[in-house]
């Protein structure tokens, strides 16, 4: 399922226009992105939670040349599925 498929499904289930469903989905993703950027955690009970993890700096290797690289530390988003979602997927 891609974004367009999800928008179509949301519009049908909620009996709203595809434009309104698209706006709702875009605002949802923007809200989650803004919260993660601030370092907040977003929890959707029954679905899962989004948070940010810090990845430490480390040494890497270029597979083509074998040269050693310094990979800088960074923050990465993470999603953890909730128990209800895990049970529905089984």
C-alpha contacts under 8 A as a table, 3 or more apart, distances in Angstrom:
res1	aa1	res2	aa2	distance
1	X	5	X	5.77
1	X	6	X	6.66
2	X	5	X	5.32
2	X	6	X	6.28
3	X	6	X	5.07
3	X	7	X	6.19
4	X	7	X	5.10
4	X	8	X	6.21
5	X	8	X	5.14
5	X	9	X	6.21
6	X	9	X	5.10
6	X	10	X	6.08
7	X	10	X	5.09
7	X	11	X	6.09
7	X	18	X	6.28
7	X	21	X	5.60
7	X	22	X	5.61
7	X	25	X	7.28
8	X	11	X	5.17
8	X	12	X	6.29
8	X	18	X	6.06
8	X	21	X	7.64
9	X	12	X	5.22
9	X	13	X	6.14
10	X	13	X	5.28
10	X	14	X	5.94
10	X	18	X	7.88
10	X	21	X	6.05
11	X	14	X	5.37
11	X	15	X	5.55
11	X	16	X	4.91
11	X	17	X	5.60
11	X	18	X	5.20
11	X	20	X	7.61
11	X	21	X	5.38
12	X	15	X	5.02
12	X	16	X	6.75
16	X	20	X	6.47
16	X	21	X	6.78
17	X	20	X	5.24
17	X	21	X	6.32
18	X	21	X	4.96
18	X	22	X	5.98
19	X	22	X	5.06
19	X	23	X	6.24
20	X	23	X	5.10
20	X	24	X	6.15
21	X	24	X	5.02
21	X	25	X	6.15
22	X	25	X	5.16
22	X	26	X	6.09
23	X	26	X	5.11
23	X	27	X	6.08
24	X	27	X	5.17
24	X	28	X	6.15
25	X	28	X	5.04
25	X	29	X	6.28
26	X	29	X	5.26
26	X	30	X	6.06
27	X	30	X	4.95
27	X	31	X	5.95
28	X	31	X	5.14
28	X	32	X	6.28
29	X	32	X	5.17
29	X	33	X	6.04
30	X	33	X	5.02
30	X	34	X	6.06
31	X	34	X	5.19
31	X	35	X	6.19
32	X	35	X	5.17
32	X	36	X	6.17
32	X	42	X	6.71
32	X	50	X	7.86
33	X	36	X	5.19
33	X	37	X	6.07
34	X	37	X	5.04
34	X	38	X	6.37
35	X	38	X	5.22
35	X	39	X	6.40
35	X	40	X	5.13
35	X	41	X	6.88
35	X	42	X	7.09
36	X	39	X	4.88
36	X	40	X	5.28
36	X	41	X	6.48
36	X	42	X	7.63
36	X	50	X	7.63
36	X	51	X	6.25
36	X	52	X	6.22
36	X	77	X	7.27
37	X	40	X	7.47
39	X	51	X	7.46
39	X	52	X	6.46
40	X	51	X	6.83
40	X	52	X	7.83
41	X	49	X	7.14
41	X	50	X	5.85
41	X	51	X	4.74
41	X	52	X	7.45
42	X	49	X	5.51
42	X	50	X	5.09
42	X	51	X	6.53
43	X	48	X	6.10
43	X	49	X	4.24
43	X	50	X	6.44
44	X	47	X	5.41
44	X	48	X	5.39
44	X	49	X	5.92
45	X	48	X	6.33
45	X	49	X	7.94
45	X	82	X	7.28
46	X	82	X	5.67
46	X	83	X	6.74
46	X	84	X	5.01
46	X	85	X	6.32
47	X	81	X	6.11
47	X	82	X	5.05
47	X	83	X	7.62
47	X	84	X	6.48
47	X	85	X	5.33
48	X	79	X	7.00
48	X	80	X	5.50
48	X	81	X	4.20
48	X	82	X	4.11
48	X	83	X	7.84
48	X	85	X	7.38
49	X	79	X	5.70
49	X	80	X	5.39
49	X	81	X	6.60
49	X	82	X	7.15
50	X	77	X	7.02
50	X	78	X	5.62
50	X	79	X	4.54
50	X	80	X	6.53
51	X	77	X	5.83
51	X	78	X	5.40
51	X	79	X	6.63
52	X	75	X	6.34
52	X	76	X	5.57
52	X	77	X	4.50
52	X	78	X	5.85
53	X	75	X	5.61
53	X	76	X	5.42
53	X	77	X	6.32
53	X	78	X	6.87
54	X	73	X	7.31
54	X	74	X	5.90
54	X	75	X	4.48
54	X	76	X	6.38
55	X	73	X	5.51
55	X	74	X	5.31
55	X	75	X	5.91
55	X	76	X	7.02
56	X	72	X	7.33
56	X	73	X	4.58
56	X	74	X	6.81
57	X	70	X	7.45
57	X	71	X	5.63
57	X	72	X	4.56
57	X	73	X	4.00
57	X	74	X	7.51
58	X	70	X	6.19
58	X	71	X	5.30
58	X	72	X	6.72
58	X	73	X	7.43
59	X	68	X	6.78
59	X	69	X	5.70
59	X	70	X	4.86
59	X	71	X	5.82
60	X	68	X	5.76
60	X	69	X	4.89
60	X	70	X	6.16
60	X	71	X	6.37
61	X	66	X	5.75
61	X	67	X	5.63
61	X	68	X	4.58
61	X	69	X	5.56
62	X	65	X	5.63
62	X	66	X	5.02
62	X	67	X	5.35
62	X	68	X	6.47
62	X	69	X	6.93
63	X	66	X	5.38
63	X	67	X	7.84
81	X	85	X	6.22
81	X	86	X	6.45
82	X	85	X	5.43
82	X	86	X	6.27
83	X	86	X	5.07
83	X	87	X	6.13
84	X	87	X	5.19
84	X	88	X	6.30
85	X	88	X	5.17
85	X	89	X	6.27
86	X	89	X	5.27
86	X	90	X	6.43
87	X	90	X	5.37
